[in-house]
């Protein structure tokens, strides 16, 4: 279950309804989707070859079908990150700075965890996402993403338009004026 950290409260927001409502008010869609039991052996492996990734993607295909029927998602892929991946820090450095995309950023975390930072409606807050969290961040939303101390995540990414996936970077000082 996602946890939300804001400057307004000492304790994180972690009750399902409160998490969903907080994010909805910020324009972010959140769902909690339990993984099937049949996916668990592959989910427990740190590294996956292409065939294993495809097998795992197929085990979540019902989610893709559900999303395709509601939205215009056209493709999906999977990212598997762990400390053994060559160039992990350089890869992560592209996304841990304030940026936005012209396509939605849609992620289904199927294993591991990570942290999104947002600046929406003049408020900065962080959302820790972990296994079974689905999050859909609208296009043009100011955000960053980083891994936590475990440095492990498996996530399915859903795309409407792959060309909208390039990050557009923003200076921290400009955040107050961009909404
Ligand atoms: Fe991003």
Backbone and ligand atoms as CSV (ligand in chain L), in Angstrom:
chain,resi,resn,atom,element,x,y,z
A,1,UNK,N,N,0.853,-1.204,0.000
A,1,UNK,CA,C,0.000,0.000,0.000
A,1,UNK,C,C,0.886,1.251,0.000
A,2,UNK,N,N,0.535,2.195,-0.827
A,2,UNK,CA,C,1.327,3.428,-0.911
A,2,UNK,C,C,1.256,4.221,0.401
A,3,UNK,N,N,2.300,4.976,0.658
A,3,UNK,CA,C,2.317,5.895,1.812
A,3,UNK,C,C,2.649,7.284,1.289
A,4,UNK,N,N,1.957,8.293,1.830
A,4,UNK,CA,C,2.165,9.666,1.357
A,4,UNK,C,C,2.770,10.500,2.476
A,5,UNK,N,N,3.831,11.205,2.135
A,5,UNK,CA,C,4.522,12.058,3.110
A,5,UNK,C,C,4.324,13.509,2.692
A,6,UNK,N,N,3.726,14.298,3.585
A,6,UNK,CA,C,3.530,15.718,3.295
A,6,UNK,C,C,4.149,16.536,4.417
A,7,UNK,N,N,4.333,17.818,4.157
A,7,UNK,CA,C,4.904,18.681,5.211
A,7,UNK,C,C,3.828,19.034,6.240
A,8,UNK,N,N,2.561,18.740,5.911
A,8,UNK,CA,C,1.471,19.152,6.794
A,8,UNK,C,C,1.209,18.169,7.924
A,9,UNK,N,N,1.617,16.912,7.755
A,9,UNK,CA,C,1.345,15.981,8.849
A,9,UNK,C,C,2.586,15.175,9.203
A,10,UNK,N,N,2.712,14.879,10.487
A,10,UNK,CA,C,3.898,14.199,11.012
A,10,UNK,C,C,3.918,12.740,10.539
A,11,UNK,N,N,2.742,12.124,10.553
A,11,UNK,CA,C,2.661,10.718,10.162
A,11,UNK,C,C,2.265,10.608,8.692
A,12,UNK,N,N,2.770,9.579,8.016
A,12,UNK,CA,C,2.366,9.419,6.617
A,12,UNK,C,C,0.895,9.049,6.490
A,13,UNK,N,N,0.310,9.402,5.349
A,13,UNK,CA,C,-1.056,8.975,5.034
A,13,UNK,C,C,-0.930,7.559,4.485
A,14,UNK,N,N,-1.582,6.589,5.112
A,14,UNK,CA,C,-1.413,5.205,4.664
A,14,UNK,C,C,-2.705,4.391,4.643
A,15,UNK,N,N,-3.815,4.996,5.112
A,15,UNK,CA,C,-5.083,4.252,5.032
A,15,UNK,C,C,-5.556,4.262,3.580
A,16,UNK,N,N,-5.999,3.091,3.061
A,16,UNK,CA,C,-6.330,2.999,1.629
A,16,UNK,C,C,-7.237,4.114,1.115
A,17,UNK,N,N,-8.318,4.402,1.824
A,17,UNK,CA,C,-9.241,5.421,1.338
A,17,UNK,C,C,-8.608,6.814,1.337
A,18,UNK,N,N,-7.806,7.077,2.391
A,18,UNK,CA,C,-7.157,8.398,2.485
A,18,UNK,C,C,-6.102,8.571,1.395
A,19,UNK,N,N,-5.367,7.485,1.120
A,19,UNK,CA,C,-4.348,7.541,0.063
A,19,UNK,C,C,-5.033,7.825,-1.279
A,20,UNK,N,N,-6.091,7.066,-1.547
A,20,UNK,CA,C,-6.804,7.197,-2.823
A,20,UNK,C,C,-7.380,8.615,-2.980
A,21,UNK,N,N,-7.988,9.105,-1.901
A,21,UNK,CA,C,-8.609,10.433,-1.976
A,21,UNK,C,C,-7.592,11.553,-2.108
A,22,UNK,N,N,-6.492,11.451,-1.333
A,22,UNK,CA,C,-5.450,12.485,-1.415
A,22,UNK,C,C,-4.945,12.571,-2.860
A,23,UNK,N,N,-4.619,11.396,-3.439
A,23,UNK,CA,C,-4.053,11.391,-4.789
A,23,UNK,C,C,-5.091,11.822,-5.826
A,24,UNK,N,N,-6.330,11.403,-5.629
A,24,UNK,CA,C,-7.396,11.797,-6.565
A,24,UNK,C,C,-7.540,13.310,-6.601
A,25,UNK,N,N,-7.461,13.933,-5.417
A,25,UNK,CA,C,-7.570,15.390,-5.346
A,25,UNK,C,C,-6.418,16.091,-6.059
A,26,UNK,N,N,-5.316,15.364,-6.214
A,26,UNK,CA,C,-4.166,15.928,-6.928
A,26,UNK,C,C,-4.170,15.506,-8.399
A,27,UNK,N,N,-5.212,14.788,-8.821
A,27,UNK,CA,C,-5.299,14.380,-10.223
A,27,UNK,C,C,-4.573,13.092,-10.545
A,28,UNK,N,N,-4.136,12.379,-9.503
A,28,UNK,CA,C,-3.387,11.125,-9.722
A,28,UNK,C,C,-4.292,9.947,-9.393
A,29,UNK,N,N,-4.342,9.010,-10.324
A,29,UNK,CA,C,-5.174,7.829,-10.072
A,29,UNK,C,C,-4.358,6.771,-9.348
A,30,UNK,N,N,-4.974,6.147,-8.357
A,30,UNK,CA,C,-4.273,5.117,-7.577
A,30,UNK,C,C,-5.177,3.894,-7.436
A,31,UNK,N,N,-4.599,2.715,-7.647
A,31,UNK,CA,C,-5.336,1.468,-7.405
A,31,UNK,C,C,-4.407,0.497,-6.694
A,32,UNK,N,N,-4.991,-0.446,-5.980
A,32,UNK,CA,C,-4.214,-1.502,-5.329
A,32,UNK,C,C,-4.629,-2.805,-5.998
A,33,UNK,N,N,-3.668,-3.403,-6.729
A,33,UNK,CA,C,-3.963,-4.601,-7.521
A,33,UNK,C,C,-3.094,-5.744,-7.027
A,34,UNK,N,N,-3.712,-6.709,-6.396
A,34,UNK,CA,C,-2.971,-7.848,-5.871
A,34,UNK,C,C,-2.443,-8.729,-7.014
A,35,UNK,N,N,-1.189,-9.186,-6.887
A,35,UNK,CA,C,-0.623,-10.079,-7.909
A,35,UNK,C,C,-1.217,-11.477,-7.750
A,36,UNK,N,N,-1.283,-12.197,-8.879
A,36,UNK,CA,C,-1.782,-13.575,-8.801
A,36,UNK,C,C,-0.727,-14.467,-8.173
A,37,UNK,N,N,-1.198,-15.544,-7.548
A,37,UNK,CA,C,-0.276,-16.503,-6.927
A,37,UNK,C,C,0.690,-17.084,-7.957
A,38,UNK,N,N,0.199,-17.273,-9.210
A,38,UNK,CA,C,1.056,-17.915,-10.219
A,38,UNK,C,C,2.254,-17.043,-10.610
A,39,UNK,N,N,2.175,-15.741,-10.322
A,39,UNK,CA,C,3.276,-14.840,-10.683
A,39,UNK,C,C,4.379,-14.837,-9.630
A,40,UNK,N,N,4.098,-15.345,-8.463
A,40,UNK,CA,C,5.012,-15.151,-7.325
A,40,UNK,C,C,6.409,-15.763,-7.506
A,41,UNK,N,N,6.548,-16.987,-8.114
A,41,UNK,CA,C,7.923,-17.506,-8.270
A,41,UNK,C,C,8.809,-16.564,-9.087
A,42,UNK,N,N,8.281,-16.017,-10.189
A,42,UNK,CA,C,9.094,-15.102,-11.006
A,42,UNK,C,C,9.303,-13.775,-10.292
A,43,UNK,N,N,8.305,-13.330,-9.539
A,43,UNK,CA,C,8.444,-12.050,-8.838
A,43,UNK,C,C,9.543,-12.110,-7.783
A,44,UNK,N,N,9.789,-13.312,-7.266
A,44,UNK,CA,C,10.782,-13.419,-6.187
A,44,UNK,C,C,12.208,-13.460,-6.725
A,45,UNK,N,N,12.382,-13.558,-8.062
A,45,UNK,CA,C,13.731,-13.594,-8.641
A,45,UNK,C,C,14.238,-12.172,-8.885
A,46,UNK,N,N,15.510,-11.922,-8.540
A,46,UNK,CA,C,16.046,-10.573,-8.718
A,46,UNK,C,C,16.189,-10.207,-10.192
A,47,UNK,N,N,16.788,-11.103,-10.977
A,47,UNK,CA,C,17.016,-10.813,-12.394
A,47,UNK,C,C,16.136,-11.714,-13.249
A,48,UNK,N,N,15.666,-11.175,-14.361
A,48,UNK,CA,C,14.810,-11.940,-15.259
A,48,UNK,C,C,15.340,-11.798,-16.677
A,49,UNK,N,N,15.347,-12.926,-17.428
A,49,UNK,CA,C,15.693,-12.796,-18.846
A,49,UNK,C,C,14.453,-12.341,-19.618
A,50,UNK,N,N,14.628,-12.098,-20.933
A,50,UNK,CA,C,13.503,-11.541,-21.702
A,50,UNK,C,C,12.287,-12.467,-21.698
A,51,UNK,N,N,12.541,-13.785,-21.780
A,51,UNK,CA,C,11.439,-14.740,-21.787
A,51,UNK,C,C,10.674,-14.723,-20.470
A,52,UNK,N,N,11.410,-14.620,-19.381
A,52,UNK,CA,C,10.754,-14.578,-18.064
A,52,UNK,C,C,9.974,-13.283,-17.884
A,53,UNK,N,N,10.520,-12.186,-18.425
A,53,UNK,CA,C,9.787,-10.904,-18.354
A,53,UNK,C,C,8.474,-11.014,-19.118
A,54,UNK,N,N,8.534,-11.604,-20.311
A,54,UNK,CA,C,7.326,-11.731,-21.122
A,54,UNK,C,C,6.306,-12.636,-20.431
A,55,UNK,N,N,6.800,-13.715,-19.806
A,55,UNK,CA,C,5.892,-14.624,-19.084
A,55,UNK,C,C,5.185,-13.870,-17.950
A,56,UNK,N,N,5.978,-13.059,-17.257
A,56,UNK,CA,C,5.412,-12.280,-16.148
A,56,UNK,C,C,4.414,-11.234,-16.672
A,57,UNK,N,N,4.781,-10.578,-17.784
A,57,UNK,CA,C,3.859,-9.593,-18.378
A,57,UNK,C,C,2.535,-10.255,-18.763
A,58,UNK,N,N,2.635,-11.465,-19.328
A,58,UNK,CA,C,1.412,-12.162,-19.740
A,58,UNK,C,C,0.546,-12.526,-18.541
A,59,UNK,N,N,1.192,-12.790,-17.392
A,59,UNK,CA,C,0.395,-13.134,-16.211
A,59,UNK,C,C,-0.366,-11.912,-15.668
A,60,UNK,N,N,0.043,-10.716,-16.124
A,60,UNK,CA,C,-0.673,-9.490,-15.726
A,60,UNK,C,C,-1.471,-8.905,-16.890
A,61,UNK,N,N,-1.660,-9.707,-17.941
A,61,UNK,CA,C,-2.296,-9.177,-19.147
A,61,UNK,C,C,-3.740,-8.735,-18.894
A,62,UNK,N,N,-4.410,-9.384,-17.932
A,62,UNK,CA,C,-5.798,-8.963,-17.637
A,62,UNK,C,C,-5.840,-7.503,-17.187
A,63,UNK,N,N,-4.797,-7.045,-16.481
A,63,UNK,CA,C,-4.731,-5.628,-16.072
A,63,UNK,C,C,-4.597,-4.724,-17.289
A,64,UNK,N,N,-3.752,-5.159,-18.262
A,64,UNK,CA,C,-3.548,-4.377,-19.479
A,64,UNK,C,C,-4.863,-4.274,-20.253
A,65,UNK,N,N,-5.578,-5.407,-20.338
A,65,UNK,CA,C,-6.863,-5.405,-21.047
A,65,UNK,C,C,-7.838,-4.444,-20.370
A,66,UNK,N,N,-7.831,-4.468,-19.046
A,66,UNK,CA,C,-8.716,-3.584,-18.273
A,66,UNK,C,C,-8.378,-2.113,-18.565
A,67,UNK,N,N,-7.070,-1.815,-18.595
A,67,UNK,CA,C,-6.642,-0.435,-18.852
A,67,UNK,C,C,-6.939,-0.014,-20.290
A,68,UNK,N,N,-6.742,-0.964,-21.226
A,68,UNK,CA,C,-7.009,-0.642,-22.636
A,68,UNK,C,C,-8.482,-0.327,-22.854
A,69,UNK,N,N,-9.353,-1.024,-22.095
A,69,UNK,CA,C,-10.786,-0.780,-22.285
A,69,UNK,C,C,-11.209,0.569,-21.696
A,70,UNK,N,N,-10.452,1.049,-20.710
A,70,UNK,CA,C,-10.805,2.331,-20.081
A,70,UNK,C,C,-10.086,3.517,-20.713
A,71,UNK,N,N,-8.836,3.289,-21.114
A,71,UNK,CA,C,-8.002,4.369,-21.652
A,71,UNK,C,C,-7.425,3.913,-22.983
A,72,UNK,N,N,-6.619,4.777,-23.581
A,72,UNK,CA,C,-6.082,4.413,-24.893
A,72,UNK,C,C,-4.631,3.928,-24.794
A,73,UNK,N,N,-4.349,3.103,-23.805
A,73,UNK,CA,C,-2.993,2.556,-23.730
A,73,UNK,C,C,-2.757,1.610,-24.886
A,74,UNK,N,N,-1.546,1.731,-25.459
A,74,UNK,CA,C,-1.255,0.933,-26.638
A,74,UNK,C,C,-0.173,-0.107,-26.403
A,75,UNK,N,N,0.686,0.126,-25.439
A,75,UNK,CA,C,1.781,-0.822,-25.232
A,75,UNK,C,C,2.163,-0.882,-23.762
A,76,UNK,N,N,2.899,-1.907,-23.443
A,76,UNK,CA,C,3.397,-2.045,-22.075
A,76,UNK,C,C,4.755,-2.735,-22.116
A,77,UNK,N,N,5.584,-2.455,-21.131
A,77,UNK,CA,C,6.833,-3.205,-20.973
A,77,UNK,C,C,7.129,-3.319,-19.489
A,78,UNK,N,N,8.246,-3.931,-19.182
A,78,UNK,CA,C,8.558,-4.119,-17.776
A,78,UNK,C,C,9.972,-3.643,-17.469
A,79,UNK,N,N,10.140,-2.944,-16.368
A,79,UNK,CA,C,11.497,-2.596,-15.932
A,79,UNK,C,C,11.812,-3.428,-14.688
A,80,UNK,N,N,13.024,-3.960,-14.676
A,80,UNK,CA,C,13.491,-4.744,-13.529
A,80,UNK,C,C,14.811,-4.115,-13.100
A,81,UNK,N,N,14.818,-3.477,-11.946
A,81,UNK,CA,C,16.030,-2.799,-11.481
A,81,UNK,C,C,16.489,-3.425,-10.163
A,82,UNK,N,N,17.808,-3.608,-10.061
A,82,UNK,CA,C,18.406,-4.085,-8.808
A,82,UNK,C,C,19.870,-3.668,-8.825
A,83,UNK,N,N,20.566,-3.779,-7.696
A,83,UNK,CA,C,21.941,-3.266,-7.642
A,83,UNK,C,C,22.904,-3.948,-8.607
A,84,UNK,N,N,22.534,-5.134,-9.140
A,84,UNK,CA,C,23.435,-5.838,-10.074
A,84,UNK,C,C,23.350,-5.273,-11.499
A,85,UNK,N,N,22.368,-4.432,-11.777
A,85,UNK,CA,C,22.208,-3.912,-13.149
A,85,UNK,C,C,23.350,-2.941,-13.461
A,86,UNK,N,N,24.109,-3.187,-14.548
A,86,UNK,CA,C,25.194,-2.256,-14.890
A,86,UNK,C,C,24.630,-0.862,-15.197
A,87,UNK,N,N,25.275,0.159,-14.664
A,87,UNK,CA,C,24.867,1.536,-14.964
A,87,UNK,C,C,23.579,1.960,-14.277
A,88,UNK,N,N,23.216,1.260,-13.188
A,88,UNK,CA,C,21.943,1.574,-12.514
A,88,UNK,C,C,21.882,3.045,-12.071
A,89,UNK,N,N,22.974,3.523,-11.457
A,89,UNK,CA,C,22.929,4.895,-10.928
A,89,UNK,C,C,22.757,5.926,-12.050
A,90,UNK,N,N,23.439,5.684,-13.184
A,90,UNK,CA,C,23.320,6.623,-14.312
A,90,UNK,C,C,21.891,6.611,-14.858
A,91,UNK,N,N,21.289,5.419,-14.882
A,91,UNK,CA,C,19.912,5.282,-15.375
A,91,UNK,C,C,18.950,6.043,-14.453
A,92,UNK,N,N,19.161,5.867,-13.162
A,92,UNK,CA,C,18.265,6.505,-12.188
A,92,UNK,C,C,18.450,8.021,-12.168
A,93,UNK,N,N,19.672,8.470,-12.502
A,93,UNK,CA,C,19.950,9.909,-12.456
A,93,UNK,C,C,19.121,10.696,-13.472
A,94,UNK,N,N,18.557,9.994,-14.469
A,94,UNK,CA,C,17.715,10.685,-15.459
A,94,UNK,C,C,16.370,11.074,-14.871
A,95,UNK,N,N,15.980,10.369,-13.807
A,95,UNK,CA,C,14.607,10.543,-13.317
A,95,UNK,C,C,14.515,11.106,-11.905
A,96,UNK,N,N,15.669,11.267,-11.237
A,96,UNK,CA,C,15.597,11.747,-9.847
A,96,UNK,C,C,15.641,13.278,-9.753
A,97,UNK,N,N,15.561,13.956,-10.922
A,97,UNK,CA,C,15.478,15.423,-10.949
A,97,UNK,C,C,14.063,15.815,-11.381
A,98,UNK,N,N,13.656,17.031,-11.007
A,98,UNK,CA,C,12.303,17.480,-11.363
A,98,UNK,C,C,12.114,17.452,-12.877
A,99,UNK,N,N,11.026,16.811,-13.315
A,99,UNK,CA,C,10.729,16.738,-14.746
A,99,UNK,C,C,9.248,16.465,-14.945
A,100,UNK,N,N,8.835,16.521,-16.190
A,100,UNK,CA,C,7.491,16.053,-16.549
A,100,UNK,C,C,7.580,15.350,-17.898
A,101,UNK,N,N,6.494,14.699,-18.295
A,101,UNK,CA,C,6.424,14.038,-19.598
A,101,UNK,C,C,5.164,14.529,-20.306
A,102,UNK,N,N,5.159,14.408,-21.628
A,102,UNK,CA,C,3.948,14.812,-22.350
A,102,UNK,C,C,2.965,13.644,-22.482
A,103,UNK,N,N,3.356,12.446,-22.016
A,103,UNK,CA,C,2.415,11.317,-21.900
A,103,UNK,C,C,2.222,11.058,-20.404
A,104,UNK,N,N,1.149,10.365,-20.053
A,104,UNK,CA,C,0.962,9.977,-18.659
A,104,UNK,C,C,2.093,9.034,-18.238
A,105,UNK,N,N,2.434,9.064,-16.949
A,105,UNK,CA,C,3.414,8.106,-16.417
A,105,UNK,C,C,2.617,7.087,-15.618
A,106,UNK,N,N,2.492,5.894,-16.181
A,106,UNK,CA,C,1.595,4.885,-15.604
A,106,UNK,C,C,2.415,3.673,-15.188
A,107,UNK,N,N,2.380,3.374,-13.909
A,107,UNK,CA,C,3.229,2.319,-13.372
A,107,UNK,C,C,2.437,1.382,-12.483
A,108,UNK,N,N,2.693,0.098,-12.684
A,108,UNK,CA,C,2.133,-0.920,-11.793
A,108,UNK,C,C,3.327,-1.605,-11.142
A,109,UNK,N,N,3.504,-1.373,-9.865
A,109,UNK,CA,C,4.662,-1.922,-9.141
A,109,UNK,C,C,4.318,-3.365,-8.768
A,110,UNK,N,N,5.040,-4.306,-9.352
A,110,UNK,CA,C,4.707,-5.706,-9.074
A,110,UNK,C,C,5.673,-6.323,-8.063
A,111,UNK,N,N,6.780,-5.634,-7.788
A,111,UNK,CA,C,7.707,-6.111,-6.762
A,111,UNK,C,C,8.628,-4.951,-6.381
A,112,UNK,N,N,9.119,-4.970,-5.142
A,112,UNK,CA,C,10.050,-3.933,-4.700
A,112,UNK,C,C,9.329,-2.632,-4.377
A,113,UNK,N,N,10.085,-1.535,-4.416
A,113,UNK,CA,C,9.511,-0.250,-4.001
A,113,UNK,C,C,10.316,0.913,-4.561
A,114,UNK,N,N,9.732,2.103,-4.445
A,114,UNK,CA,C,10.395,3.314,-4.915
A,114,UNK,C,C,9.629,4.530,-4.419
A,115,UNK,N,N,10.156,5.712,-4.712
A,115,UNK,CA,C,9.540,6.939,-4.186
A,115,UNK,C,C,9.344,7.952,-5.311
A,116,UNK,N,N,8.125,8.448,-5.431
A,116,UNK,CA,C,7.824,9.562,-6.329
A,116,UNK,C,C,7.793,10.846,-5.502
A,117,UNK,N,N,8.348,11.914,-6.042
A,117,UNK,CA,C,8.163,13.242,-5.468
A,117,UNK,C,C,7.286,14.035,-6.423
A,118,UNK,N,N,6.336,14.800,-5.888
A,118,UNK,CA,C,5.431,15.586,-6.734
A,118,UNK,C,C,5.400,17.035,-6.280
A,119,UNK,N,N,5.098,17.904,-7.235
A,119,UNK,CA,C,4.781,19.299,-6.921
A,119,UNK,C,C,3.518,19.627,-7.703
A,120,UNK,N,N,2.389,19.615,-6.974
A,120,UNK,CA,C,1.077,19.794,-7.620
A,120,UNK,C,C,0.264,20.780,-6.814
A,121,UNK,N,N,-0.397,21.699,-7.470
A,121,UNK,CA,C,-1.235,22.713,-6.809
A,121,UNK,C,C,-0.427,23.435,-5.726
A,122,UNK,N,N,0.841,23.704,-6.000
A,122,UNK,CA,C,1.686,24.449,-5.069
A,122,UNK,C,C,2.173,23.649,-3.882
A,123,UNK,N,N,1.878,22.360,-3.835
A,123,UNK,CA,C,2.293,21.551,-2.682
A,123,UNK,C,C,3.272,20.458,-3.111
A,124,UNK,N,N,4.348,20.313,-2.312
A,124,UNK,CA,C,5.288,19.217,-2.554
A,124,UNK,C,C,4.931,18.058,-1.630
A,125,UNK,N,N,4.941,16.865,-2.148
A,125,UNK,CA,C,4.732,15.686,-1.318
A,125,UNK,C,C,5.402,14.483,-1.967
A,126,UNK,N,N,5.632,13.453,-1.153
A,126,UNK,CA,C,6.279,12.239,-1.658
A,126,UNK,C,C,5.347,11.047,-1.487
A,127,UNK,N,N,5.414,10.124,-2.440
A,127,UNK,CA,C,4.588,8.916,-2.373
A,127,UNK,C,C,5.506,7.710,-2.489
A,128,UNK,N,N,5.526,6.918,-1.412
A,128,UNK,CA,C,6.307,5.681,-1.478
A,128,UNK,C,C,5.409,4.596,-2.039
A,129,UNK,N,N,5.824,4.023,-3.169
A,129,UNK,CA,C,5.025,2.971,-3.800
A,129,UNK,C,C,5.730,1.634,-3.610
A,130,UNK,N,N,4.935,0.574,-3.470
A,130,UNK,CA,C,5.511,-0.755,-3.315
A,130,UNK,C,C,4.603,-1.777,-3.992
A,131,UNK,N,N,4.904,-3.048,-3.776
A,131,UNK,CA,C,4.230,-4.132,-4.502
A,131,UNK,C,C,2.709,-3.971,-4.485
A,132,UNK,N,N,2.102,-4.115,-5.645
A,132,UNK,CA,C,0.644,-4.071,-5.859
A,132,UNK,C,C,0.083,-2.657,-6.034
A,133,UNK,N,N,0.924,-1.641,-5.984
A,133,UNK,CA,C,0.442,-0.268,-6.202
A,133,UNK,C,C,0.422,0.062,-7.692
A,134,UNK,N,N,-0.698,0.576,-8.151
A,134,UNK,CA,C,-0.829,1.075,-9.522
A,134,UNK,C,C,-1.027,2.580,-9.432
A,135,UNK,N,N,-0.241,3.322,-10.190
A,135,UNK,CA,C,-0.332,4.782,-10.124
A,135,UNK,C,C,-0.294,5.348,-11.533
A,136,UNK,N,N,-1.178,6.298,-11.793
A,136,UNK,CA,C,-1.229,6.932,-13.101
A,136,UNK,C,C,-1.069,8.435,-12.920
A,137,UNK,N,N,0.095,8.936,-13.327
A,137,UNK,CA,C,0.431,10.351,-13.153
A,137,UNK,C,C,0.134,11.070,-14.461
A,138,UNK,N,N,-0.747,12.078,-14.452
A,138,UNK,CA,C,-1.101,12.730,-15.715
A,138,UNK,C,C,0.094,13.404,-16.400
A,139,UNK,N,N,0.013,13.490,-17.718
A,139,UNK,CA,C,1.018,14.219,-18.490
A,139,UNK,C,C,1.201,15.623,-17.906
A,140,UNK,N,N,2.410,16.137,-18.021
A,140,UNK,CA,C,2.745,17.509,-17.610
A,140,UNK,C,C,2.706,17.726,-16.091
A,141,UNK,N,N,2.771,16.651,-15.321
A,141,UNK,CA,C,2.832,16.775,-13.850
A,141,UNK,C,C,4.297,16.809,-13.418
A,142,UNK,N,N,4.651,17.787,-12.592
A,142,UNK,CA,C,6.037,17.906,-12.113
A,142,UNK,C,C,6.331,16.804,-11.099
A,143,UNK,N,N,7.383,16.039,-11.351
A,143,UNK,CA,C,7.700,14.933,-10.449
A,143,UNK,C,C,9.155,14.499,-10.575
A,144,UNK,N,N,9.572,13.638,-9.673
A,144,UNK,CA,C,10.831,12.897,-9.811
A,144,UNK,C,C,10.572,11.490,-9.288
A,145,UNK,N,N,11.515,10.581,-9.545
A,145,UNK,CA,C,11.376,9.217,-9.034
A,145,UNK,C,C,12.744,8.718,-8.607
A,146,UNK,N,N,12.792,8.026,-7.475
A,146,UNK,CA,C,14.045,7.378,-7.081
A,146,UNK,C,C,13.742,6.063,-6.382
A,147,UNK,N,N,14.757,5.204,-6.313
A,147,UNK,CA,C,14.587,3.964,-5.560
A,147,UNK,C,C,14.866,4.250,-4.088
A,148,UNK,N,N,14.377,3.392,-3.201
A,148,UNK,CA,C,14.699,3.555,-1.781
A,148,UNK,C,C,15.980,2.765,-1.489
A,149,UNK,N,N,16.292,2.572,-0.203
A,149,UNK,CA,C,17.568,1.960,0.169
A,149,UNK,C,C,17.712,0.516,-0.342
A,150,UNK,N,N,16.604,-0.156,-0.658
A,150,UNK,CA,C,16.693,-1.540,-1.147
A,150,UNK,C,C,17.112,-1.616,-2.616
A,151,UNK,N,N,16.952,-0.510,-3.328
A,151,UNK,CA,C,17.371,-0.414,-4.740
A,151,UNK,C,C,16.840,-1.563,-5.608
A,152,UNK,N,N,15.585,-1.936,-5.375
A,152,UNK,CA,C,14.997,-3.022,-6.171
A,152,UNK,C,C,13.569,-2.677,-6.540
A,153,UNK,N,N,13.262,-2.860,-7.799
A,153,UNK,CA,C,11.871,-2.665,-8.211
A,153,UNK,C,C,11.601,-3.464,-9.491
A,154,UNK,N,N,10.390,-3.971,-9.591
A,154,UNK,CA,C,9.894,-4.491,-10.871
A,154,UNK,C,C,8.591,-3.744,-11.109
A,155,UNK,N,N,8.471,-3.142,-12.272
A,155,UNK,CA,C,7.266,-2.361,-12.557
A,155,UNK,C,C,6.872,-2.533,-14.012
A,156,UNK,N,N,5.553,-2.601,-14.237
A,156,UNK,CA,C,5.043,-2.601,-15.610
A,156,UNK,C,C,4.734,-1.154,-15.971
A,157,UNK,N,N,5.181,-0.743,-17.146
A,157,UNK,CA,C,4.921,0.623,-17.631
A,157,UNK,C,C,3.911,0.522,-18.762
A,158,UNK,N,N,2.920,1.369,-18.719
A,158,UNK,CA,C,1.898,1.391,-19.780
A,158,UNK,C,C,2.010,2.712,-20.524
A,159,UNK,N,N,1.945,2.637,-21.859
A,159,UNK,CA,C,2.142,3.838,-22.685
A,159,UNK,C,C,0.987,4.068,-23.649
A,160,UNK,N,N,0.642,5.336,-23.813
A,160,UNK,CA,C,-0.257,5.708,-24.914
A,160,UNK,C,C,0.572,6.126,-26.112
A,161,UNK,N,N,1.701,6.777,-25.811
A,161,UNK,CA,C,2.515,7.350,-26.876
A,161,UNK,C,C,3.967,7.329,-26.395
A,162,UNK,N,N,4.764,6.408,-26.964
A,162,UNK,CA,C,6.152,6.247,-26.496
A,162,UNK,C,C,6.959,7.537,-26.644
A,163,UNK,N,N,6.606,8.373,-27.634
A,163,UNK,CA,C,7.397,9.586,-27.851
A,163,UNK,C,C,7.196,10.588,-26.713
A,164,UNK,N,N,6.113,10.419,-25.948
A,164,UNK,CA,C,5.867,11.333,-24.830
A,164,UNK,C,C,6.612,10.971,-23.578
A,165,UNK,N,N,7.472,9.949,-23.674
A,165,UNK,CA,C,8.100,9.419,-22.483
A,165,UNK,C,C,9.408,10.155,-22.113
A,166,UNK,N,N,9.963,10.944,-23.066
A,166,UNK,CA,C,11.207,11.667,-22.794
A,166,UNK,C,C,10.993,12.674,-21.666
A,167,UNK,N,N,11.864,12.681,-20.636
A,167,UNK,CA,C,11.667,13.653,-19.563
A,167,UNK,C,C,11.970,15.084,-20.016
A,168,UNK,N,N,11.138,16.015,-19.600
A,168,UNK,CA,C,11.398,17.441,-19.817
A,168,UNK,C,C,11.783,17.994,-18.449
A,169,UNK,N,N,13.028,18.471,-18.339
A,169,UNK,CA,C,13.529,18.867,-17.014
A,169,UNK,C,C,13.089,20.282,-16.647
A,170,UNK,N,N,12.925,20.501,-15.342
A,170,UNK,CA,C,12.478,21.799,-14.833
A,170,UNK,C,C,13.443,22.220,-13.729
A,171,UNK,N,N,13.748,23.505,-13.680
A,171,UNK,CA,C,14.556,24.001,-12.550
A,171,UNK,C,C,13.690,24.036,-11.307
A,172,UNK,N,N,14.296,23.700,-10.180
A,172,UNK,CA,C,13.553,23.720,-8.904
A,172,UNK,C,C,12.931,25.104,-8.669
A,173,UNK,N,N,13.666,26.160,-9.072
A,173,UNK,CA,C,13.167,27.515,-8.821
A,173,UNK,C,C,11.946,27.863,-9.669
A,174,UNK,N,N,11.719,27.087,-10.742
A,174,UNK,CA,C,10.571,27.353,-11.615
A,174,UNK,C,C,9.308,26.613,-11.156
A,175,UNK,N,N,9.449,25.724,-10.171
A,175,UNK,CA,C,8.320,24.891,-9.777
A,175,UNK,C,C,7.133,25.724,-9.298
A,176,UNK,N,N,7.430,26.827,-8.620
A,176,UNK,CA,C,6.333,27.623,-8.054
A,176,UNK,C,C,5.446,28.234,-9.125
A,177,UNK,N,N,6.016,28.428,-10.316
A,177,UNK,CA,C,5.220,29.097,-11.341
A,177,UNK,C,C,4.548,28.130,-12.301
A,178,UNK,N,N,5.036,26.863,-12.338
A,178,UNK,CA,C,4.443,25.888,-13.260
A,178,UNK,C,C,3.420,25.060,-12.492
A,179,UNK,N,N,2.245,24.998,-12.974
A,179,UNK,CA,C,1.214,24.190,-12.275
A,179,UNK,C,C,0.749,23.089,-13.199
L,1,LIG,FE,FE,8.965,10.599,-14.881
